[in-house]
Amino acid sequence: MKKKTVFSALAAILACLFLLAGCGADIVTSLPPHGGASVPAPLVGLLDPDSEIRGVWIASVYNIDFPSAPDLTAGELKAQLDAILDNCAAWGLNTVFFQVRPSCDALYKSDIFPVSRFLSTTGSLPVDPLAYLLEAAHRREIFVYAWVNPLRITTAYTAEPTLPAGVTDEMTALYDGKLVLNAGVPAARDLVADGVREIVEKYDVDGVVFDDYFYPYPVNDDAGARVPFDDAAAFQKYGGGEDLADFRRQSVNALVKACYDAVKGADPECRFGVSPFGVWRNSEESGGAGTLGLEAYDELYCDAKAWVSGGYVDFLCPQIYWQFSTASTPYETLVKWWNGVLGAGDVDLLISHAAYRYEEGDWDDPSGEMKAQVQFARSQMAYRGSVFYGYDELKNDVSGITDEVTEVYENEIVYLSPSSDGSDITVSSHENYASVGRGEVFLSGHSDPSLPLFLNGEPVGRLKNGDFSVRVTVSGGENRFLFTQRGKELLFVLYG
């Protein structure tokens, strides 16, 4: 059952009514509570491709969420999956990101990867967790995305790790005591792509998602020096004269594209996306968000903007694991930045939220944060939903987070494609832009919400109704800002 092509009667009728009324292609539409004997109660999620994604990550690594321990019986495994889905339904969630490959292994029947040690220490498969989850979730009208960690082999080095057949020493690297696949080796990328293709060919998953682990997160030695990643041999053999950092980024790009092609080759309707670290780059001069955090582009060699421009992701789900009040990496700033990267294009913005921080105590007062984050994100043009990490905090209602999530998902929401309002580009600036500080000024305006808007060639993040506000830098003399939208141009000039 490909849920993207199956509509409930209610969803189809409502969608038609919205279109006929000409309303809300550029706004969030809240639907009334369901009622009547003909509608199942409770109706968890509309089988509509434009339904707001309301998801949760279900982690199998370290037995965090599922299974609770290895070597459980088939009955115990099924019961735990049913409990997860029942909870999701009660909270108003309609999507699970289920970790099927935590470390070069499988929580499903694979001809490529061994059975995950988090599921079985003997290599047996008492029940196929992915197959059971799909049947049980789709019966409850819940989407299932297969969550894959693409490159990790071990969570800690062992003398004889269980490896898929055909893995050679060239395809692996050891870093910080952990064995990983080397993205710079074509055969390693092929293995990951083959594994993704196998999942989509064998299982009726609604999507495939990668997490943020590509090149390893950097660590320092005892002297405080950065430990280098040993890929010299791969770089010499496959680098082709590139800069090392560019070679690593191109290797990750090639991996993501190969997996996108594998997914679409097996099932064009299956969605593929990545959940990158929340900061692409910091420096605004380099196109970043003006933040102060670890940079995925330079440290993990993940160029999410390249995946968007290359057309080989259906969605991005950046891990924006900070509060509105976080000085170095404020939530609002990063949401706006990612919304700007995606513009009004074909790539959806999902946001991964740090539910786990409600328990760790590093947020002074988390109450209300998750609800506020979802509500703010809903106004952004590219936003189509949220996914929470982790499940345990929701299950245990830590600091009231479950009540927040349930409340914010009280009503169904459908995001229709933006429709044209026929408007031209309009722009204005603050009257006294010098007061913004450091030669910065906010340019605000409106443009047709159905078409992407660009400022000096870069996409502009807008609200769903086409309104925008963008911060620019001005210097002495004439400052020219060229806004373009599908053949229309507006040159806005400020004098510093």
N, C-alpha and C positions, 0 to 999 in steps of 0.2 A: 504494500500500500504506500505509494508515494504521496505523502500528505499534501504536497504542494499542488497536486492536480485533483485532489478530492475535496469538495466543498460540502459543508453541511448546508441544508436547505436554508437555515436561518442566515448564515453568513452570505450566501448568494443573494438572498432577497435584500438584505441590508446594503450590500455593496451596490446593487442595482439602484436602490432608492437614493443612495448618496450621489451616484453618477447622474441620475435623472434630475436631481435637485440642483446639480452643479455646485454643491457645497463641499468645502473642506478638503479639496485635493491638496491644499497647502496648510491644513491645520490638523491637529489631533482630534479625532472624533471619538467621544465616549459613547458607548452603547448602553442602553438601560439594562437593568437586571433581567435575566431570562425568566419566563413564566409560562404556564400552560402545560397541560398534560402531554402535548406532543413533543416537548423539548426535554431531553434527558436532564436530570438534576442530580448533582451539580454538573454543569457543562464546563469542563476545565479550559479547553482552548479551542478557538475557532480553527477549522481546517482551511484556513485562508492564507495564501502566501504573504498577505500584507498584515497579518496579525502581529501585534507587538511581541517580540521575543522576550519571555520572562523565564530565565533559566538559572540553573545551578550546576556547578562543577561537582562531579562525583569522582573522587580520586581513589584509585586502587593502589598506587605506590605506597609502600610502608603499611598497607592495610588501613589507610586513613578513614575511608568511608565504606568501601566495599572491596572484597569481603572483610568481615571483621577480623578474620584470621584465616590462614591457609588450611586446607584439608577439611573443609566443612562438607557436610552431606549435600546431596542435591536438594533435599527439602529445606535445609537451612539456607542455602544460597537463594532459592526462590523466595523464601519468606523475607529475607533481607531486601531483595529487589522490590518485592511488593510493598514493603514498608516505606521504602524510599519514594516510590511512585505515589502511594497514598498520602504521604506528607506533602509532596509537591502539589497534588491536587487540592489538598486542604489549604495550602498557602496561596493558591491562585497562580502557580507556576505552570508553564506549558512546554518547557524544554529542559532536557538534561544533556549536559556534555559529559559523556561516560568514558572514562579512561580505559581504553581497550588495549593499549600498548604502553605500559609505563617504562619499560627498559628492554627494548629489543626482544619482546616476548608477546604473548597473546592471551587475552581473556575471551577467546573465541576459537573456533576450529580453524586452524591455519595449516597450510601446507608449506609455509615458509618459516614461521617463527615458532619456537617452543612454547609450551604452556607456561604461563607466568608463575614464578615461584611464589607470588603473593596469593595465587589461587590454589596451587598444589605443589608440595615438595617432592612428589613422586612422578610428576608429569602426567597424571591422569586428569580427565576432564569429566567430573561427575554430571555436570550439566553445562550446556553452552550458555554462559551468562548473557552474551550479546543477543543471541537468538531469543532467549526467554524475555529479556528486557524489551526488545522490539515489539514482540507480540503483546506483552502486558501494557506497555506504554501507549502503543497505537490504539489499543482498545479503550484506553482512558483519554484519547485524543491529546497525547503528549508527544512532542517531537523528540527524536533521539539523534544526537550528533556523536560520531565516533571520535573520541579525543585520543590523539596519537602524540607521544613524545618521539620525535623523529630520529634523534641521534644518540640518545643515552643507551648504553649497554649495561652498565652496573651502577648501582647507587654507592657502592664501595668496592674497591678492588678485591677480587678473589683470584686465587692461583689458577683456577680452571673455570672461568665463567661459561655459562651455557650460551653458545653462539648459534645463530642460524647457519645452515649448511652453506658452504661456499664463502664464508667470511675469511678473508686473508689478513695477515698482519698489516699489509699496506692500507687496508680499509679502516684500521682502528688507530686510536691514539690514547695515551694515558695522561690525564691531567687531574691534579689534586686528588690522587688516589682513586680516580674513577675512570673507567674505560668508556670511550665514546666512539661512534662512527665519525670518520674524518670527512666532512662535507666537501673538501677539496679533491677527493678521489671520485671519479665518475662512477665506478662500480658501487661505491657506498650509496651514492644518490639513487642509482638504479634499484638497489635493494629496498630503499624506503618507498620509492614510487611503486615497485611491484607489490609491496605489502599494502599500500593504500588501494591499489587497483583490486587486490584480492578481497578486501573488505567490501568495497562497493559492488563487486560482481556477485558476491555470495550473500550479502545482507541488504535489507531494505532500509538502510540508514538514510536519514533526511539530510545529513551533512557530515563532513569530516573537518576537524579543527586541529591545528597544531598549537602547542603552547609556546612559551617564550624561550625554550632551551634550544639554541642552535650552537654556535661556538660557545664554549663554557664561560660562565660568569667568572671574571678575573679574580685571582687570589694573590696575596702577597706572601713572601717567605718570612722567616723569623726576623730577618734584617729589615723588613718593610719594603723590599723590592718586589716589583711585579713579576710573578712567575710566568715565563713565556710559554705559549702553546707550541708544541713541537710538531710543526707540519712542514719542516724544511724540505724533506724529500718530496712530498706532494707538490710543494710550490715549485721546486726545481723541475719536476717532471711535467706538471700541468699548467704552470704559471704563465707561460708564453710571454715573458718579459713584462708582465704587469707589476705594479706596486703590490706589496704583500697584502695590505689592507684591502685594496681593490679586488685582488684575487679572492680573498675570503668572502667579500660581499657578493661578488659575481658567482661564487660557488653556492652561497645560500640562495641567491636569486634563481640559479639553475635548478636547485633542489625544489624550491617552491613551484616553479613553472612545471617541472616534470610531474610533480604530484597533482597539480591542477589539471594538466593534460590527462593524467591517468584517471582521475575522477570523472572528468567529462567524457572520456573515451568509453568508460564503463556505463555511465548513466548521466546524460546531459542535464537532468533535472536535479541531481544531487549537488548540494552547495559545498564549496570549499573555502576555508578561510584560516586566518592565523590570529593568535592572541599575543601580540608583541608586548614587550616591556613598554610602559606608558610614556617614556621620554624617548623620542626619536633623536633629536639633538637639542642642545640648550641655546646656542647662540642664534639670535635673530638674524644676524648677518649671514649665517649659514642656512637660513630657512627654518631654524628651530623655534621653540615656543617661548624663549626668554626665561627659561627655568634654570635650576641648579641641581641637577641629578645625574646619575649614571646615564650615559648615552648609548642607546642600542646600536646606533649607526657606527660608532667608533669602538665600542667595547665588545659588543656581541656580533657585530658585522651584519646586522639586520637592517636592510634598507626598505622599510615598508612602503615608502613613497614610490620606489621602483616597482613594487608588486602591483600597486594601483595603476601607475601609468602603463605598465606592461600588460595589464588586463588579465592577470592570472590569480586573482582572488575575487570571490563573490562578496566577502565581508571581511572587515577587520574588527577585532574585539580587544582593543588595547587595555592593558592592566593599569588602570588609573587608581592606584591603591593609596590615595592620600585624601585628606579632608579639604574642604573649602579654605580652611584657615592655615593649611600647611604653607609656610612662607617660601620654601625652596621649590616646591612642586604643587602649586594650588590646583585643586580639582577643576575649578571653573576654567582656568587658563588652558589646561590640557584638553578638556572637552572641546573648547572652542577651536583649539589648534587642530585636533583630529577632524573636527567637522569641516574646517577649512580645507584640509588636505583632500577630503572626499568630495567636497562641494555638492553639486546636485548630479553627480555621475551615477554609474551603475553599481558602485561598491557601497554596501550598507555599513553603517557604523553601529556596532554593538559595543557596550562598555562592560568591562569586567570590574566588579566592585569588591572592595576588601571587607567582606563580612567578618573575616577572621580577626580583624583588628578590634572588634567589639570585645574580644576575650583577652587579648594580649595586654591590654592596659596601657598601650602607648598612645591612645587617644584619650585626652583628659575627660571629655564628655561626649561619647559617641551618640547619645540619644538623639534621634531625629535625623541623623546624618544620611542614612541610606534612603529614606523617603525623600529628603531634600535633593539628593543627588539624582535620583530617577526623575523627579519632577522638573529639575532644571534641564536635564538632558533631553527631555521630550520636546523642548522648543526648538532644538537644533535640526537643521534641514536634513542631514544625512542619518540621523539617529533612528534606529529601528528596534532597539531593545537592550536589555541588560542581562548579565549573567553574574551570579554571586559565588564568591569563594570565601568560606567553605560551608559545606553542608552541615557540619556538626553544630556550628553556631546557630543556624536556623533551627535545627532539630531541638536544641536545648534552650532556644529563645534567650540567648545571652543578651543581657541589657535591653531586653524588649525588642530585639531586632525582628523577630518573627511577626509581631504585631504591626511593626512598621511596614514590612513587605506585604503582609496580607491587606493592610489598609490601602496601600498605594496601588494594589492590583484588584481593588474591589470591583471595578467595572472593566469590561472588555474594551480594547482600543484597536482600531484598524487604521493603518497608515496607507492612504491612497496615494498614487503618484501625483506629484504637484501638477496642477493645471495652469495654463497661461491666464494671466489677468490683463494681458495686452499692454502692460506698462513699459515705459522707457526707463533708462537708468537715471536716478536722481541722487545727488550727493550734496552734503553740507558738512561744514566743520564747526568745531567749537568756536565761539566768538573770540575768545582770548586763548588761542591755542598755546601761546608761550607759557601759560600757567600750568600746562600739563607736566612740564618739567623735562629737562634734558633734550629740548628740541623735538618733543614728541607731540603728536596731535591725533585725535580720533576723527576719522571720516565716517559719517553715518549716511545711510540712504536706503534706497529700495530699488529692486529690479524684478523682472519677471521671474516668479519662483520656479517656473518649469524649465528654465535654461540655466546652465552654469555661468557664473560670473567670474571674471578674472581682473586682477589689478596688476598692471605691468607684467602680464603673462602668468601670474600665479593665481590659483583658485582662491576665492573669497568665501569664508564661512558665513552662512546666513541662517536666519530663522526660517521656519517652515512657510511663513507668509511672504518671504522674499526680502524682509528687512535685514540690514547688516550694520555693523559698526567695526571698523578696522583701525588698528593703531599703526601710524606711520611715523617716520622720522623726517624732520625738516631741518634744513641748514640755511645759511645765508643765501640770499638771492632767490632765483626762481626754482620752485619744486614742482615737477610735473607728475601727475598721477593719471595714468590712462586706464580707464575701466572699459572692458569689452564684453559683449554678450551677443554671440551668434550674429555677427555682421553689424551690430550697433556699437558705437564708440562714444565715450564721454571723456574729454580731457579736463581734469580738475587741476587748477594751478594755485599754489600758495606761495607767498613771498616771505622769506625769513629775514 
